[in-house]
Amino acid sequence: MRFPTVALALVLGAAGLGAQSPRITPSGDPSVKSDTIYRLAVKASDYADQSFVYLLDDGVVKIEANGSGSRTYRQIVQILTPEAAERWGEQSFGYSTDKEKFTLNWARVVRPDGSIVSEKPVHEQESLAPVAMEAPVYSDEKLHRISLGGVAPGTIVDYSYTVQTLKPIIPGDFFTSWSVVTGTLTRRSRLIVDLPASLNPRIQEHHLTFARKEVTSGGRRVYTWATSEVAKPEIEPLAPDSSFGESLVIGSPTKWSDIASWYAGLAKGRYGLTPPIEQALSRAVASSQTLDDSIRAVHKWVAQDFRYVSLSLGIAGFQPHPPAEVFANNYGDCKDKATFFVAMMQRMGVTAYPVLLSSFGGVIRTMPSGHQFNHMIAAVDRNGKRTYVDLTADIVPYGSLPPAEQGQFGLVVHPDGSSEEITFPADPSASNMMEVHLVGALTPDGLFSGKWSWHGSGGMQYGMRGSMSKSTKPDSAETARATLAIANSIFEGSAGDSLKLFDGRDLAAEPKISVLIRHGKAASDAGGTEILTIPLKSFAAPNVISALEARGKRVYPIDAAKVWGPRTEIVDLRLTLPPGWKAKLPASDTATSVFGSYVASYAQNGQDLTISRRMTGVEGVFPAEKSDELLAWLKKMSADDAKYVILEH
């Protein structure tokens, strides 16, 4: 149930709902009555499906016109299980030493009656953020770690910390998000945002079941979102992530053009090439026959021959290094590699620009902010066509983008600071294709000899490209083991030979592998007939069907990308049977819906037996009312569940 505002105010205090945000220090929070919050502790037996609950999830964000300010977060967590004690006994908080100041206001462990178990952390330590070896990022990020003593089921962890923003990345730019739903029971939730009354922030609220309060006084405006008894969400399968929970985003009145102008200023003068770079460029394109060949050669050079290393210290986290530094070091991060590539395109007389985006996607177009970007790629304009290229994606061919970036928002930055708001192209389902073909003959004693092949295109090629991109080639023993493993995965007891692979780093190479299979036991005698094992993937989905039916009437929309997604998968078998053999075949099947299409074909012409299955999915969000169509489609598709075929002599 929802507690009335008056009752909530008694717990959170009037200051939390007044004309100014509370001043929270290590001495405490004057707007929250801690002892009253502690008495909200629940009976663990009433929440057997949860390992902990939030008694309070609280945020107080103060913003100034230039983008500086502070954010204070407090969580009061009741521990219900040993696993939760393990999780909450250790905490870490990240912040930037160059732009921010961190203060741990308090961290204590108490009992529901408020008595102290431990008043402060038993250990505190600050260290630099760890650097991943495979994609190193050196930054001014620090981690403040704490260990709490006495955390056990039945206790309460209460901590608060403040991060002050001293130097905003972009003057006047800020972006704050808040999720009311935490994934477990939250008895009290509050967010306060305090900013100058002259500032008109952008606010987006999603699925909120309560109204915010807004008070203006003394030149400040204070927004308060406060509610109670936020239940653990019931998540429906296949629903869009945005469907669940109450959340909000608040951002500055910044425009995308402001972000582009800011970055153009940082990149100004960073596109010059030195004589050694121009000499290396000449070598890189020496064998190219056309300008397009040269562009592809430069793309491969920058993408594959320059390591990914980010020196994001101070302004270097946002400003690209000059090409001379990138060339001398033979490494760079996304903005360094994109800038280096753009500089060489300009030298070749080709128009190219940097493009800002988020590598995770999900940029909110109506909330312009530099805080939403964490990645950079390049755009090439040639012959009236634009091509986007990610110079950190070393196995993605020129002209393609990694699947995670397709269909997402990007900001093209021109040298004069102007910009274009674009949507990256997305490959259709037919372009993201994986094909598995098995062609051969069956002997009278049930043994198979033939060829197995795999081919991938679009987004379906990159898993195999990654595994095929090692610079050292497999030796004869490794090749023999791989050949045998593939052959035996098709038919037990098979022998294999003539394994053909491709170089994953050769961006012009067709992503295809094949192997010859000998003496594979494909059919077994069943007293006058043979039982042929169908060595093809089944697309039947009985578990998905039962999970959807068990939930009853659907509430949330259906995300088609989670059903199958924009890709096509084809598996087929073409088998020559011994003379006079006849197959008893299942019926062919076709299932079509807004969520995709499925076709299964079983046929025999003379001695040739053909079995094929083709599955194609789509993207898009469909209303909950389409759940009956989804179930009907899945059931019709799952009716094709044949695992064997009877062969009569």
C-alpha positions as CSV (number, residue, x, y, z in Angstrom):
1,M,0.0,0.0,0.0
2,R,1.0,3.7,-0.3
3,F,1.5,5.6,2.9
4,P,-0.1,9.0,3.0
5,T,2.3,12.0,2.7
6,V,1.7,13.0,6.3
7,A,2.9,9.7,7.6
8,L,5.9,9.8,5.3
9,A,6.8,13.2,6.6
10,L,6.9,12.0,10.1
11,V,9.6,9.5,9.1
12,L,11.6,11.6,6.7
13,G,11.1,14.9,8.5
14,A,9.6,18.2,7.3
15,A,13.0,19.5,6.1
16,G,13.0,16.8,3.4
17,L,9.9,18.3,1.9
18,G,10.6,22.0,2.5
19,A,12.0,24.8,0.5
20,Q,15.6,23.8,0.8
21,S,17.4,20.5,0.7
22,P,18.8,19.1,4.0
23,R,22.4,19.8,4.8
24,I,23.8,16.3,5.3
25,T,27.2,16.0,7.1
26,P,29.0,13.3,9.0
27,S,27.0,14.6,12.0
28,G,23.8,13.3,10.4
29,D,20.8,14.1,8.3
30,P,18.4,16.5,10.0
31,S,15.6,15.4,7.7
32,V,15.5,11.7,8.6
33,K,14.6,10.2,11.9
34,S,16.9,7.2,12.0
35,D,15.4,5.4,14.9
36,T,12.0,5.6,13.2
37,I,13.4,4.2,10.0
38,Y,15.1,1.3,12.0
39,R,11.7,0.4,13.4
40,L,10.5,-0.4,9.9
41,A,12.5,-3.6,10.1
42,V,10.5,-6.6,8.7
43,K,10.2,-10.2,9.8
44,A,12.5,-12.3,7.7
45,S,10.0,-15.1,7.5
46,D,7.6,-12.8,5.7
47,Y,10.2,-12.2,2.9
48,A,11.7,-15.6,2.3
49,D,12.2,-14.8,-1.3
50,Q,14.4,-11.8,-0.6
51,S,17.9,-11.7,1.0
52,F,17.6,-8.1,2.2
53,V,15.3,-5.2,2.1
54,Y,15.8,-1.4,1.9
55,L,14.4,0.4,4.9
56,L,15.5,3.6,3.2
57,D,16.9,4.5,-0.2
58,D,17.7,8.2,-0.2
59,G,19.4,10.7,-2.5
60,V,20.0,14.4,-2.1
61,V,21.4,16.1,-5.2
62,K,22.4,19.8,-5.2
63,I,23.2,21.4,-8.5
64,E,24.6,24.8,-9.4
65,A,24.2,26.7,-12.7
66,N,27.7,25.9,-13.9
67,G,27.1,22.1,-13.3
68,S,29.0,21.8,-10.1
69,G,27.3,20.6,-6.9
70,S,27.0,17.5,-4.7
71,R,25.2,14.3,-4.5
72,T,24.6,12.5,-1.2
73,Y,23.2,9.0,-1.1
74,R,22.1,7.0,1.9
75,Q,20.9,3.4,2.2
76,I,19.6,1.7,5.2
77,V,19.5,-2.1,4.5
78,Q,18.1,-4.8,6.7
79,I,20.1,-8.0,6.3
80,L,18.0,-11.2,6.1
81,T,20.4,-13.9,4.9
82,P,24.1,-14.9,5.2
83,E,24.5,-14.2,1.5
84,A,23.3,-10.6,2.1
85,A,25.7,-10.2,5.0
86,E,28.5,-11.2,2.6
87,R,27.4,-8.7,0.1
88,W,26.8,-5.7,2.4
89,G,29.8,-6.3,4.7
90,E,32.1,-4.9,2.0
91,Q,31.4,-1.7,0.0
92,S,33.3,0.4,-2.5
93,F,32.6,3.9,-3.9
94,G,34.1,5.4,-7.0
95,Y,34.9,9.0,-7.7
96,S,37.2,11.1,-9.9
97,T,40.1,12.8,-8.0
98,D,40.5,15.4,-10.7
99,K,36.9,16.6,-10.7
100,E,35.3,15.4,-7.4
101,K,35.7,15.1,-3.7
102,F,34.5,12.1,-1.7
103,T,33.3,12.1,1.9
104,L,32.1,9.0,3.7
105,N,29.6,10.6,6.1
106,W,29.1,7.4,8.1
107,A,28.8,3.6,7.9
108,R,27.5,1.7,10.8
109,V,25.8,-1.5,11.7
110,V,22.9,-1.4,14.1
111,R,20.1,-3.6,15.5
112,P,16.4,-2.8,14.8
113,D,16.1,-1.2,18.2
114,G,18.9,1.2,17.2
115,S,21.6,-0.2,19.4
116,I,25.0,-0.1,17.9
117,V,26.8,-3.2,16.6
118,S,29.7,-1.3,15.0
119,E,29.9,2.5,14.9
120,K,32.3,2.8,11.9
121,P,34.1,0.7,9.4
122,V,36.7,-1.7,10.8
123,H,38.9,-0.9,7.7
124,E,39.0,1.8,5.1
125,Q,41.3,2.0,2.1
126,E,41.6,4.2,-1.0
127,S,43.2,2.8,-4.2
128,L,43.3,3.6,-7.9
129,A,40.6,1.9,-10.0
130,P,41.8,-1.5,-11.4
131,V,43.1,-1.5,-15.0
132,A,41.9,-4.3,-17.3
133,M,44.8,-5.9,-19.1
134,E,42.8,-6.6,-22.3
135,A,41.6,-3.0,-22.7
136,P,43.6,-0.8,-20.3
137,V,42.0,2.5,-19.1
138,Y,44.3,4.6,-16.9
139,S,42.2,7.3,-15.2
140,D,42.0,9.4,-12.1
141,E,39.2,7.2,-10.8
142,K,39.7,6.1,-7.2
143,L,37.9,3.5,-5.2
144,H,37.1,4.1,-1.5
145,R,36.6,0.7,0.1
146,I,35.2,-0.1,3.5
147,S,34.8,-3.3,5.6
148,L,32.0,-3.4,8.2
149,G,32.1,-5.5,11.3
150,G,29.2,-7.4,12.8
151,V,27.1,-7.6,9.6
152,A,24.8,-10.7,10.1
153,P,21.2,-11.7,9.5
154,G,19.0,-9.5,11.7
155,T,21.3,-6.5,11.6
156,I,20.9,-3.2,9.7
157,V,23.6,-1.5,7.6
158,D,23.3,2.3,7.5
159,Y,25.7,4.3,5.4
160,S,25.9,7.7,3.7
161,Y,28.4,9.3,1.4
162,T,28.7,12.6,-0.5
163,V,30.5,13.3,-3.8
164,Q,31.1,16.9,-4.6
165,T,31.5,17.9,-8.3
166,L,34.2,20.6,-8.2
167,K,34.9,20.8,-12.0
168,P,32.1,19.8,-14.3
169,I,33.1,18.1,-17.5
170,I,31.0,20.5,-19.6
171,P,30.1,23.8,-17.9
172,G,26.4,23.9,-17.1
173,D,25.8,20.2,-18.1
174,F,24.4,17.8,-15.5
175,F,22.5,14.5,-15.7
176,T,21.0,12.5,-12.8
177,S,18.9,9.4,-12.9
178,W,17.0,7.7,-10.1
179,S,15.2,4.3,-9.9
180,V,12.4,4.1,-7.3
181,V,12.3,0.3,-7.9
182,T,15.4,-1.4,-6.5
183,G,14.6,-5.0,-7.2
184,T,13.6,-5.8,-3.6
185,L,11.2,-4.3,-1.1
186,T,12.0,-0.7,-0.4
187,R,10.0,0.7,2.5
188,R,11.0,4.4,2.0
189,S,12.3,6.0,-1.1
190,R,13.2,9.7,-1.5
191,L,15.1,11.8,-4.0
192,I,15.6,15.6,-3.5
193,V,17.0,17.8,-6.3
194,D,18.0,21.3,-5.3
195,L,19.0,23.8,-8.0
196,P,18.8,27.5,-8.8
197,A,15.3,28.8,-9.5
198,S,16.5,30.3,-12.7
199,L,17.5,26.9,-14.1
200,N,14.8,25.0,-16.0
201,P,15.9,21.4,-16.0
202,R,14.5,18.7,-18.3
203,I,12.6,16.0,-16.3
204,Q,11.4,12.7,-17.5
205,E,9.4,10.5,-15.3
206,H,8.6,6.8,-16.1
207,H,5.7,4.9,-14.7
208,L,5.6,7.0,-11.5
209,T,2.5,6.3,-9.3
210,F,3.0,9.4,-7.1
211,A,3.4,13.1,-7.8
212,R,6.6,15.0,-7.1
213,K,6.6,18.1,-4.9
214,E,8.1,21.4,-6.1
215,V,8.9,24.3,-3.8
216,T,10.6,27.6,-4.9
217,S,12.1,30.0,-2.3
218,G,15.1,32.1,-1.7
219,G,16.3,31.8,-5.3
220,R,16.3,28.0,-5.2
221,R,13.9,25.4,-6.5
222,V,13.6,22.0,-4.7
223,Y,12.0,18.9,-6.3
224,T,11.1,16.0,-4.0
225,W,10.1,12.5,-5.1
226,A,9.1,10.6,-2.0
227,T,7.1,7.4,-1.6
228,S,6.9,4.2,0.5
229,E,6.4,0.5,0.4
230,V,7.8,-0.1,-3.1
231,A,7.4,-3.8,-3.7
232,K,9.8,-6.2,-5.3
233,P,8.8,-6.0,-9.0
234,E,7.2,-8.9,-10.8
235,I,9.1,-9.1,-14.0
236,E,7.4,-10.7,-17.0
237,P,9.5,-12.6,-19.5
238,L,10.2,-11.0,-22.9
239,A,9.2,-7.5,-21.7
240,P,11.2,-4.4,-22.7
241,D,13.6,-3.4,-19.9
242,S,11.9,0.1,-19.9
243,S,8.6,-1.5,-18.9
244,F,9.5,-2.2,-15.3
245,G,9.5,0.1,-12.3
246,E,9.3,3.7,-11.5
247,S,12.2,5.9,-12.4
248,L,13.1,9.4,-13.5
249,V,15.8,11.4,-15.2
250,I,16.7,15.0,-14.6
251,G,19.1,16.9,-16.8
252,S,20.3,20.4,-17.7
253,P,18.7,22.6,-20.4
254,T,21.8,21.9,-22.5
255,K,21.3,21.3,-26.3
256,W,23.0,18.7,-28.4
257,S,24.6,21.6,-30.3
258,D,26.2,22.8,-27.1
259,I,27.8,19.3,-26.6
260,A,29.1,19.3,-30.2
261,S,30.5,22.8,-29.9
262,W,32.3,21.8,-26.7
263,Y,33.9,18.8,-28.2
264,A,34.9,20.6,-31.4
265,G,36.8,23.1,-29.3
266,L,38.6,20.2,-27.6
267,A,39.5,18.6,-30.9
268,K,40.6,21.8,-32.7
269,G,44.1,21.5,-33.9
270,R,44.3,17.8,-33.2
271,Y,44.2,16.6,-36.8
272,G,47.6,17.5,-38.0
273,L,49.9,14.8,-39.5
274,T,53.7,14.7,-39.2
275,P,56.1,13.5,-42.0
276,P,56.6,10.1,-40.3
277,I,52.8,9.6,-40.2
278,E,52.5,10.6,-43.9
279,Q,55.2,8.1,-44.8
280,A,53.5,5.4,-42.9
281,L,50.2,6.3,-44.6
282,S,51.8,5.9,-48.0
283,R,53.1,2.5,-47.1
284,A,49.6,1.4,-45.8
285,V,47.9,2.3,-49.1
286,A,50.8,1.3,-51.4
287,S,49.0,-1.8,-52.8
288,S,45.6,-0.1,-53.2
289,Q,44.1,0.2,-56.6
290,T,41.4,2.7,-55.9
291,L,40.6,5.4,-53.3
292,D,38.0,3.0,-51.7
293,D,40.7,0.4,-51.4
294,S,42.9,3.0,-49.7
295,I,40.2,3.9,-47.2
296,R,39.7,0.2,-46.3
297,A,43.4,-0.2,-45.9
298,V,43.7,2.7,-43.5
299,H,40.7,1.5,-41.6
300,K,42.3,-2.0,-41.1
301,W,45.6,-0.4,-40.2
302,V,44.2,1.9,-37.5
303,A,41.7,-0.7,-36.2
304,Q,44.1,-3.6,-35.9
305,D,47.7,-2.3,-35.6
306,F,47.1,0.3,-32.9
307,R,46.4,-1.2,-29.5
308,Y,43.5,0.1,-27.4
309,V,44.9,1.9,-24.3
310,S,43.2,4.9,-22.7
311,L,45.1,7.5,-20.7
312,S,42.0,9.2,-19.3
313,L,43.7,11.5,-16.9
314,G,42.2,14.9,-16.4
315,I,41.1,16.6,-19.6
316,A,42.7,13.6,-21.6
317,G,39.6,11.7,-20.6
318,F,37.7,13.9,-23.1
319,Q,40.3,15.5,-25.4
320,P,41.9,13.3,-28.1
321,H,45.7,13.1,-28.2
322,P,47.4,14.5,-31.3
323,P,48.1,11.9,-34.0
324,A,51.8,12.3,-33.4
325,E,51.4,10.9,-29.9
326,V,49.1,8.1,-31.0
327,F,51.6,7.2,-33.8
328,A,54.6,7.3,-31.6
329,N,52.9,5.2,-28.8
330,N,51.2,2.8,-31.3
331,Y,48.1,2.9,-29.1
332,G,45.1,5.0,-28.3
333,D,41.5,4.9,-27.0
334,C,38.4,5.3,-29.1
335,K,38.6,9.1,-29.5
336,D,42.4,8.9,-30.3
337,K,41.9,6.2,-32.9
338,A,38.8,8.0,-34.4
339,T,40.7,11.3,-34.6
340,F,43.8,9.6,-36.1
341,F,41.6,8.0,-38.8
342,V,39.7,11.3,-39.5
343,A,43.0,13.1,-39.9
344,M,44.3,10.6,-42.5
345,M,41.0,10.7,-44.3
346,Q,41.3,14.5,-44.5
347,R,44.9,14.1,-45.8
348,M,43.5,11.8,-48.6
349,G,40.9,14.3,-49.5
350,V,38.0,12.3,-48.0
351,T,35.4,14.0,-45.8
352,A,35.2,12.4,-42.3
353,Y,34.0,13.5,-38.9
354,P,34.1,12.2,-35.3
355,V,30.8,10.8,-33.9
356,L,29.8,10.7,-30.2
357,L,27.7,7.9,-28.9
358,S,27.2,5.4,-26.0
359,S,28.7,2.0,-26.4
360,F,25.8,0.6,-24.4
361,G,23.1,2.4,-26.4
362,G,20.0,3.8,-24.7
363,V,20.8,7.5,-25.1
364,I,17.7,9.5,-24.3
365,R,17.5,11.8,-27.3
366,T,15.3,14.4,-25.5
367,M,17.8,14.8,-22.7
368,P,21.0,16.3,-24.3
369,S,24.0,15.7,-22.1
370,G,27.6,14.8,-22.5
371,H,27.2,12.4,-19.6
372,Q,25.3,10.1,-21.9
373,F,28.3,9.5,-24.2
374,N,31.2,7.2,-23.5
375,H,32.4,6.3,-27.0
376,M,33.5,7.8,-30.3
377,I,33.6,6.4,-33.9
378,A,34.0,8.1,-37.3
379,A,31.8,8.9,-40.2
380,V,33.0,9.0,-43.8
381,D,31.1,10.8,-46.5
382,R,31.9,9.7,-50.0
383,N,30.0,9.7,-53.3
384,G,26.8,10.8,-51.6
385,K,26.9,8.0,-49.1
386,R,27.9,8.0,-45.4
387,T,29.7,5.1,-43.8
388,Y,30.2,4.7,-40.0
389,V,33.2,2.9,-38.7
390,D,34.3,1.9,-35.2
391,L,38.0,1.9,-35.0
392,T,38.1,-0.1,-31.8
393,A,36.1,-3.0,-33.4
394,D,39.1,-4.7,-35.0
395,I,37.2,-7.6,-36.5
396,V,34.2,-5.6,-37.9
397,P,34.7,-5.1,-41.7
398,Y,34.6,-1.6,-43.1
399,G,31.0,-0.5,-43.8
400,S,29.6,-2.4,-40.8
401,L,29.0,-1.5,-37.2
402,P,29.0,-3.7,-34.1
403,P,25.5,-4.9,-33.4
404,A,25.3,-3.0,-30.1
405,E,25.7,0.3,-31.9
406,Q,23.2,-0.3,-34.7
407,G,20.0,1.6,-34.5
408,Q,21.3,3.8,-31.7
409,F,21.7,7.6,-31.4
410,G,24.8,9.4,-32.5
411,L,26.1,13.0,-32.6
412,V,28.2,13.9,-35.6
413,V,30.6,16.8,-34.8
414,H,31.7,19.1,-37.6
415,P,34.9,21.1,-37.3
416,D,33.0,24.4,-36.9
417,G,31.1,23.0,-33.9
418,S,27.9,22.4,-35.7
419,S,26.4,18.9,-35.4
420,E,24.0,16.3,-36.8
421,E,21.7,14.1,-34.7
422,I,21.7,10.8,-36.4
423,T,20.5,7.2,-36.0
424,F,23.0,4.6,-36.9
425,P,21.9,2.1,-39.6
426,A,20.7,-1.3,-38.5
427,D,21.2,-4.5,-40.5
428,P,17.9,-6.3,-41.4
429,S,17.3,-9.8,-40.2
430,A,18.3,-11.3,-43.5
431,S,21.8,-9.7,-43.3
432,N,22.4,-11.2,-39.8
433,M,22.5,-14.8,-41.0
434,M,24.1,-18.0,-39.8
435,E,23.9,-21.1,-42.1
436,V,24.9,-24.6,-41.3
437,H,24.8,-27.1,-44.1
438,L,25.4,-30.9,-44.0
439,V,25.7,-32.6,-47.4
440,G,26.6,-36.3,-47.9
441,A,25.6,-39.9,-48.5
442,L,24.4,-42.7,-46.3
443,T,25.7,-46.3,-46.7
444,P,23.5,-49.4,-46.2
445,D,25.1,-49.9,-42.8
446,G,24.0,-46.4,-41.6
447,L,27.4,-44.6,-42.0
448,F,27.6,-41.0,-43.2
449,S,30.2,-39.5,-45.3
450,G,30.1,-35.9,-46.5
451,K,30.8,-32.3,-45.7
452,W,29.7,-30.0,-42.8
453,S,30.0,-26.2,-43.4
454,W,29.2,-23.1,-41.4
455,H,28.8,-19.6,-42.7
456,G,28.0,-16.3,-40.9
457,S,27.2,-12.8,-42.1
458,G,26.3,-9.5,-40.4
459,G,26.1,-9.7,-36.6
460,M,26.2,-13.5,-36.7
461,Q,29.8,-13.7,-37.9
462,Y,31.6,-12.0,-35.0
463,G,31.7,-14.9,-32.5
464,M,33.5,-17.1,-35.0
465,R,35.6,-14.2,-36.3
466,G,36.8,-13.6,-32.7
467,S,37.8,-17.2,-32.3
468,M,39.5,-17.2,-35.6
469,S,41.5,-14.0,-35.1
470,K,44.5,-15.3,-33.2
471,S,47.8,-14.2,-34.9
472,T,49.3,-17.7,-34.3
473,K,47.8,-20.4,-36.4
474,P,46.9,-23.8,-34.9
475,D,49.5,-26.5,-35.3
476,S,48.8,-29.9,-36.7
477,A,47.8,-31.4,-33.4
478,E,45.4,-28.6,-32.6
479,T,43.9,-28.8,-36.1
480,A,43.4,-32.6,-35.7
481,R,41.7,-32.2,-32.3
482,A,39.4,-29.4,-33.7
483,T,38.6,-31.6,-36.7
484,L,37.6,-34.6,-34.6
485,A,35.6,-32.5,-32.2
486,I,33.5,-30.9,-35.0
487,A,33.0,-34.3,-36.7
488,N,31.9,-36.0,-33.5
489,S,29.5,-33.2,-32.6
490,I,27.6,-34.1,-35.8
491,F,27.6,-37.9,-35.7
492,E,29.1,-40.0,-32.9
493,G,32.2,-41.9,-33.8
494,S,33.0,-39.8,-36.9
495,A,36.4,-39.3,-38.4
496,G,37.1,-35.9,-39.9
497,D,39.6,-34.3,-42.2
498,S,40.3,-31.4,-44.5
499,L,39.3,-28.7,-41.9
500,K,39.1,-25.3,-43.6
501,L,39.2,-22.2,-41.5
502,F,39.5,-18.5,-42.2
503,D,41.5,-15.6,-40.8
504,G,39.2,-13.6,-38.6
505,R,41.4,-10.6,-38.9
506,D,41.3,-10.6,-42.6
507,L,38.2,-8.3,-43.0
508,A,37.8,-9.3,-46.6
509,A,37.8,-13.0,-45.8
510,E,34.4,-14.8,-46.0
511,P,33.5,-16.0,-42.5
512,K,33.2,-19.7,-43.4
513,I,34.6,-23.0,-42.0
514,S,34.1,-26.6,-43.2
515,V,35.2,-30.1,-42.5
516,L,34.8,-33.5,-44.2
517,I,33.2,-36.2,-42.2
518,R,33.8,-39.9,-42.6
519,H,32.2,-43.0,-41.2
520,G,29.8,-41.2,-38.8
521,K,27.1,-43.4,-37.3
522,A,24.0,-41.6,-38.6
523,A,21.4,-44.4,-38.6
524,S,20.7,-47.4,-36.4
525,D,19.1,-50.7,-37.3
526,A,15.6,-51.2,-35.8
527,G,14.7,-54.6,-37.2
528,G,14.1,-54.1,-40.9
529,T,14.1,-50.3,-40.8
530,E,16.7,-47.7,-39.9
531,I,16.3,-44.8,-37.5
532,L,18.1,-41.7,-38.8
533,T,19.2,-39.1,-36.2
534,I,18.4,-35.6,-37.5
535,P,21.7,-33.7,-36.8
536,L,20.0,-30.3,-37.0
537,K,19.2,-27.7,-34.4
538,S,15.6,-27.7,-33.1
539,F,13.8,-24.4,-32.7
540,A,11.1,-25.8,-30.5
541,A,10.6,-23.8,-27.3
542,P,8.5,-25.8,-24.8
543,N,10.1,-24.1,-21.7
544,V,9.3,-20.6,-23.0
545,I,5.8,-21.7,-23.8
546,S,5.2,-23.1,-20.3
547,A,6.7,-20.1,-18.6
548,L,4.4,-17.7,-20.5
549,E,1.3,-19.8,-19.9
550,A,2.1,-20.1,-16.2
551,R,1.9,-16.3,-15.7
552,G,-1.7,-16.0,-16.9
553,K,-2.9,-12.8,-18.5
554,R,-0.1,-10.6,-19.7
555,V,0.4,-7.0,-18.4
556,Y,3.6,-5.7,-20.1
557,P,4.5,-5.3,-23.8
558,I,6.6,-7.8,-25.7
559,D,10.0,-7.1,-26.9
560,A,10.5,-9.0,-30.2
561,A,14.3,-8.7,-29.9
562,K,14.0,-10.9,-26.8
563,V,11.9,-13.5,-28.5
564,W,14.5,-14.1,-31.3
565,G,15.8,-10.8,-32.6
566,P,16.7,-9.4,-36.0
567,R,18.6,-12.4,-37.3
568,T,18.1,-15.5,-39.5
569,E,19.4,-19.0,-38.8
570,I,19.3,-21.8,-41.4
571,V,20.2,-25.4,-40.9
572,D,19.8,-28.1,-43.5
573,L,20.6,-31.7,-44.4
574,R,20.9,-33.0,-47.9
575,L,21.4,-36.8,-47.8
576,T,21.7,-39.4,-50.6
577,L,20.1,-42.6,-49.4
578,P,21.0,-46.1,-50.6
579,P,19.0,-47.3,-53.6
580,G,15.5,-48.4,-52.7
581,W,15.4,-46.7,-49.3
582,K,12.3,-44.7,-48.4
583,A,11.9,-42.1,-45.6
584,K,8.8,-41.7,-43.5
585,L,8.9,-38.0,-43.2
586,P,7.1,-35.6,-40.8
587,A,4.9,-32.9,-42.3
588,S,6.5,-29.7,-43.4
589,D,5.7,-26.7,-41.2
590,T,5.3,-23.0,-41.7
591,A,4.7,-20.6,-38.8
592,T,4.4,-16.8,-39.3
593,S,3.6,-14.0,-37.0
594,V,4.6,-10.4,-36.2
595,F,7.4,-11.8,-34.1
596,G,9.1,-13.7,-37.0
597,S,8.7,-16.6,-39.3
598,Y,9.7,-20.3,-39.2
599,V,9.8,-22.8,-42.1
600,A,10.6,-26.5,-41.8
601,S,10.8,-28.6,-44.9
602,Y,11.0,-32.4,-45.3
603,A,11.2,-34.0,-48.7
604,Q,12.5,-36.9,-50.7
605,N,13.1,-36.9,-54.4
606,G,14.4,-40.3,-55.6
607,Q,17.4,-41.1,-53.4
608,D,17.8,-37.5,-52.2
609,L,16.5,-36.7,-48.7
610,T,16.3,-33.0,-47.8
611,I,15.5,-31.6,-44.4
612,S,15.8,-27.8,-43.7
613,R,14.8,-25.4,-40.9
614,R,14.8,-21.7,-41.2
615,M,14.1,-19.2,-38.4
616,T,13.9,-15.4,-38.9
617,G,13.1,-12.9,-36.1
618,V,12.5,-9.2,-36.0
619,E,12.8,-6.2,-33.7
620,G,10.1,-4.1,-32.3
621,V,7.8,-3.7,-29.2
622,F,4.3,-5.2,-29.4
623,P,1.4,-4.7,-27.0
624,A,0.5,-7.2,-24.4
625,E,-2.6,-8.2,-26.4
626,K,-0.2,-9.9,-28.9
627,S,0.6,-12.5,-26.3
628,D,-1.9,-15.0,-27.7
629,E,-0.4,-14.6,-31.2
630,L,3.1,-15.1,-29.7
631,L,2.0,-18.3,-27.9
632,A,0.2,-19.6,-31.0
633,W,3.3,-19.0,-33.1
634,L,5.7,-20.6,-30.6
635,K,3.4,-23.7,-30.3
636,K,3.1,-24.1,-34.1
637,M,6.9,-23.7,-34.5
638,S,7.4,-26.2,-31.6
639,A,5.2,-28.8,-33.2
640,D,8.2,-29.4,-35.5
641,D,10.1,-31.3,-32.9
642,A,11.2,-34.3,-35.0
643,K,14.5,-35.8,-33.8
644,Y,14.5,-38.9,-35.9
645,V,13.4,-40.1,-39.3
646,I,12.3,-43.8,-40.1
647,L,14.1,-45.2,-43.2
648,E,12.5,-48.2,-44.8
649,H,14.6,-50.5,-46.9
